[in-house]
Amino acid sequence: MTRPSLPLATYLAASRLVPLVAPGLLARRLARGKELPDRWREKLGEASLPRPEGPLIWLHAVGLGEVLALRGLIAALAEPSSAEFLVTSTTRGSAEVLARNLPPRTRHQFLPLDAPNYIARFLDHWRPDLSIWAEQDIWPGAVHQSDARGIPLALVNARMNAEAYARRRRWRGLYADLFGKFRLITAQDEATARNLQALGAKGVTVAGSLKAAAPPLAVDPRALASMREALVGRRPVLLASSHHEDEFVTLSAFRTLQPKPLLIIAPRDPSRGAEIAARVAEHQMTATRRSLGQGPTADVWIADTLGEMGLWYRLCPVSVIGGTFGATEGHNPWEPAALGSAVLHGPRTANFAADFQALHEAAAARLVMPDSLSPALEEDHSAMAARSQAVSDAAQGSLAPLAAQLLALGGLA
């Protein structure tokens, strides 16, 4: 381990103050329902599960989409090894949805807040043989302490667009120090690789996105059979992981359709159910909400529940990808593609540019503008859906070379 740079040393000194505010902060989040009542102390480094016997690979991603993308990599790491897996994240939703999609030999914990004693407590308990960080979320204290203990570090599936780079540029000294501790860094695309290198990363390789190789989202077979029965005679269309802008565009297009299919809106934030119902009424249409036990009996069915995207994608032959009509800049298109739902999306896709490009190159996704969405919803997209599923199927198993590198890095090959 090298001596930390001045920016990193300053950060580590400041992080010693975190325990002064952490308990109160977590208590307030718990009161607002943002933490799990029986697991919030994991963020203080207190494990709620025992460490398994044998080698352990620790993987971290910040939120729901990033965590689900790790499942394909875990499968690739598990096949040639006997390793066990620990996945950490920071959001309640990621923990709850991963619990329904948990790979074999895998458990989940929340990453502790980045204070020296919390991270030390976490590492003392779990003693990982390899630490893999995904996408953008790097906690300096956790990276520093892992490196100090000789735990090999890898950064995979890195994603950093121009806006994210601009926010980090002033902290180049800190990032250069942190990236120097990673023995392997892979980026999703060339732009990310250039931005990482501009922040001081060395030896960055472009390996594409993990999301394409993630297994299809799980579903309860009984729920799927029941829902198919409830939808007999109706043609469902899904607005997936929606935000305000996506809902406005889709509802404006949907209200002109005659006869109307059933529009299912699955908001990114399920707590917005009542707000979306009010917006539907403003468009002179009716809505029901799944969270209230209401069925698909209106123009719009608001799927304001968590962890059911595997159900909706299986039911809907067409999905409009949320985040693509506003500043969110898109969500994961591979989840519907893997389950045979045709992918329609708006023009804002910067966060998943390489993913959408791969689908477009295979004629497996379609760009729609607000004024072209309505006719697009009336078309038959079954051929496009079949192509998107074929592209997704072809990506399964593509992570074996990366997995071999990672296992060798951790001495687990």
Backbone hydrogen bonds, N-H to C=O, Kabsch-Sander energy under -0.5 kcal/mol:
donor,donor_aa,acceptor,acceptor_aa,energy
9,A,5,S,-3.1
10,T,6,L,-2.5
11,Y,7,P,-2.2
12,L,8,L,-2.8
13,A,9,A,-2.1
14,A,10,T,-2.4
15,S,11,Y,-2.3
16,R,12,L,-0.5
16,R,13,A,-1.0
17,L,14,A,-1.9
18,V,15,S,-1.3
20,L,17,L,-1.8
21,V,17,L,-0.5
21,V,18,V,-1.8
22,A,18,V,-2.1
25,L,21,V,-2.3
26,L,22,A,-2.8
27,A,23,P,-2.2
28,R,24,G,-2.0
29,R,25,L,-2.1
30,L,26,L,-2.5
31,A,27,A,-2.0
32,R,28,R,-1.3
33,G,30,L,-1.4
34,K,29,R,-2.7
35,E,29,R,-0.6
39,R,36,L,-1.8
40,W,36,L,-1.3
42,E,39,R,-1.9
43,K,40,W,-1.6
44,L,41,R,-1.7
45,G,42,E,-1.9
46,E,41,R,-1.8
47,A,45,G,-0.9
57,I,84,E,-2.8
58,W,56,L,-0.5
58,W,130,L,-2.8
59,L,57,I,-0.5
59,L,86,L,-3.1
60,H,132,I,-2.8
61,A,88,T,-2.0
67,V,63,G,-2.5
68,L,64,L,-2.5
69,A,65,G,-1.6
70,L,66,E,-0.6
70,L,67,V,-1.3
71,R,68,L,-1.3
72,G,69,A,-0.6
73,L,69,A,-0.6
74,I,70,L,-2.5
75,A,71,R,-2.0
76,A,72,G,-2.0
77,L,73,L,-2.3
78,A,74,I,-2.3
79,E,75,A,-1.7
81,S,78,A,-0.9
84,E,55,P,-2.4
85,F,105,R,-2.7
86,L,57,I,-2.6
87,V,107,R,-2.8
88,T,59,L,-2.6
89,S,109,Q,-1.0
90,T,62,V,-2.2
91,T,62,V,-0.8
95,A,91,T,-1.4
96,E,92,R,-2.3
97,V,93,G,-2.5
98,L,94,S,-2.1
99,A,95,A,-1.6
100,R,96,E,-0.6
100,R,97,V,-1.1
101,N,97,V,-0.5
101,N,98,L,-1.4
106,T,103,P,-1.0
107,R,85,F,-1.7
109,Q,87,V,-2.2
111,L,89,S,-2.5
113,L,43,K,-2.6
115,A,113,L,-2.6
119,I,115,A,-2.6
120,A,116,P,-2.3
121,R,117,N,-2.1
122,F,118,Y,-2.0
123,L,119,I,-2.8
124,D,120,A,-2.6
125,H,121,R,-1.6
126,W,122,F,-2.5
127,R,123,L,-2.1
129,D,56,L,-3.1
130,L,56,L,-0.9
131,S,152,P,-2.6
132,I,58,W,-3.2
133,W,154,A,-3.2
134,A,60,H,-2.1
135,E,156,V,-1.9
137,D,134,A,-0.9
138,I,136,Q,-1.0
143,V,139,W,-2.5
144,H,140,P,-2.8
145,Q,141,G,-2.6
146,S,142,A,-2.1
147,D,143,V,-2.4
148,A,144,H,-2.4
149,R,145,Q,-1.4
150,G,147,D,-1.6
151,I,146,S,-2.4
154,A,131,S,-2.2
155,L,184,L,-2.9
156,V,133,W,-2.9
156,V,154,A,-0.5
158,A,186,T,-2.3
165,Y,161,N,-2.5
166,A,162,A,-2.4
167,R,163,E,-1.6
168,R,164,A,-1.1
168,R,165,Y,-0.6
169,R,165,Y,-1.6
171,W,168,R,-1.9
172,R,169,R,-1.5
174,L,171,W,-0.5
175,Y,171,W,-2.3
176,A,172,R,-3.1
177,D,173,G,-1.6
178,L,174,L,-2.2
179,F,175,Y,-3.3
180,G,176,A,-1.4
181,K,178,L,-1.8
182,F,179,F,-1.4
183,R,153,L,-2.5
184,L,153,L,-0.8
186,T,155,L,-2.5
187,A,205,T,-3.0
188,Q,158,A,-2.6
193,A,189,D,-2.0
194,R,190,E,-2.5
195,N,191,A,-2.2
196,L,192,T,-2.8
197,Q,193,A,-2.3
198,A,194,R,-2.1
199,L,195,N,-1.0
199,L,196,L,-0.6
200,G,197,Q,-1.4
201,A,196,L,-2.4
205,T,185,I,-2.0
207,A,187,A,-2.6
207,A,205,T,-0.6
208,G,187,A,-1.0
213,A,210,L,-1.1
214,A,211,K,-1.2
224,L,220,D,-2.3
225,A,221,P,-2.4
226,S,222,R,-2.4
227,M,223,A,-2.4
228,R,224,L,-2.3
229,E,225,A,-1.7
230,A,226,S,-1.9
231,L,227,M,-1.5
232,V,229,E,-1.1
234,R,231,L,-2.5
237,V,262,L,-3.0
238,L,318,V,-2.5
239,L,264,I,-3.1
240,A,238,L,-0.7
240,A,320,V,-2.4
241,S,266,A,-0.9
242,S,266,A,-1.5
247,E,243,H,-2.2
248,F,244,H,-2.1
249,V,245,E,-2.1
250,T,246,D,-2.6
251,L,247,E,-2.7
252,S,248,F,-2.0
253,A,249,V,-1.8
254,F,250,T,-2.9
255,R,251,L,-2.1
256,T,253,A,-0.9
257,L,254,F,-1.6
262,L,235,R,-1.9
263,L,261,P,-0.6
263,L,299,D,-2.0
264,I,237,V,-3.2
264,I,262,L,-0.6
265,I,263,L,-0.6
265,I,301,W,-2.1
266,A,239,L,-2.7
266,A,264,I,-0.6
268,R,242,S,-2.3
272,R,269,D,-2.0
273,G,270,P,-1.3
276,I,272,R,-2.4
277,A,273,G,-2.2
278,A,274,A,-1.9
279,R,275,E,-1.8
280,V,276,I,-2.4
281,A,277,A,-2.0
282,E,278,A,-1.7
283,H,279,R,-0.9
283,H,280,V,-0.9
284,Q,281,A,-2.0
285,M,280,V,-1.4
288,T,300,V,-2.0
290,R,302,I,-2.8
292,L,289,R,-0.9
293,G,290,R,-2.1
294,Q,289,R,-1.9
297,T,295,G,-2.0
300,V,286,T,-1.8
301,W,263,L,-2.8
302,I,288,T,-3.2
302,I,300,V,-0.6
303,A,265,I,-2.7
303,A,301,W,-0.8
304,D,302,I,-1.7
305,T,303,A,-1.6
311,L,308,E,-1.0
312,W,308,E,-1.9
313,Y,309,M,-2.6
314,R,310,G,-1.0
315,L,311,L,-1.4
316,C,312,W,-1.8
318,V,236,P,-0.5
319,S,342,A,-3.1
320,V,238,L,-3.3
321,I,319,S,-0.6
321,I,344,L,-2.8
322,G,240,A,-2.4
324,T,321,I,-0.8
326,G,323,G,-0.5
329,E,323,G,-0.9
329,E,326,G,-1.5
330,G,323,G,-2.2
337,A,333,P,-1.6
338,A,334,W,-2.6
339,L,335,E,-0.5
339,L,336,P,-1.2
340,G,337,A,-1.4
341,S,336,P,-2.3
342,A,317,P,-2.7
342,A,340,G,-0.5
344,L,319,S,-2.7
344,L,342,A,-0.7
345,H,366,R,-2.0
346,G,321,I,-0.5
348,R,324,T,-2.8
349,T,347,P,-1.0
351,N,329,E,-1.5
352,F,349,T,-1.8
353,A,350,A,-1.1
356,F,352,F,-2.6
357,Q,353,A,-2.3
358,A,354,A,-2.2
359,L,355,D,-1.7
360,H,356,F,-2.6
361,E,357,Q,-2.5
362,A,358,A,-0.8
363,A,360,H,-2.0
364,A,359,L,-3.3
366,R,343,V,-2.1
368,V,345,H,-3.1
372,S,369,M,-1.8
373,L,369,M,-1.0
376,A,372,S,-1.4
377,L,373,L,-2.0
378,E,374,S,-0.6
378,E,375,P,-0.9
379,E,375,P,-0.5
379,E,376,A,-0.9
381,H,379,E,-0.7
385,A,381,H,-2.5
386,A,382,S,-2.1
387,R,383,A,-1.9
388,S,384,M,-2.5
389,Q,385,A,-2.3
390,A,386,A,-1.9
391,V,387,R,-2.3
392,S,388,S,-2.1
393,D,389,Q,-2.8
394,A,390,A,-2.1
395,A,391,V,-1.2
395,A,392,S,-0.5
396,Q,392,S,-0.8
396,Q,393,D,-0.8
398,S,395,A,-2.1
400,A,397,G,-1.0
403,A,399,L,-2.7
404,A,400,A,-2.3
405,Q,401,P,-1.9
406,L,402,L,-2.4
407,L,403,A,-2.7
408,A,404,A,-2.1
409,L,405,Q,-2.2
410,G,406,L,-2.0
411,G,408,A,-1.2
412,L,407,L,-3.5
413,A,407,L,-0.8
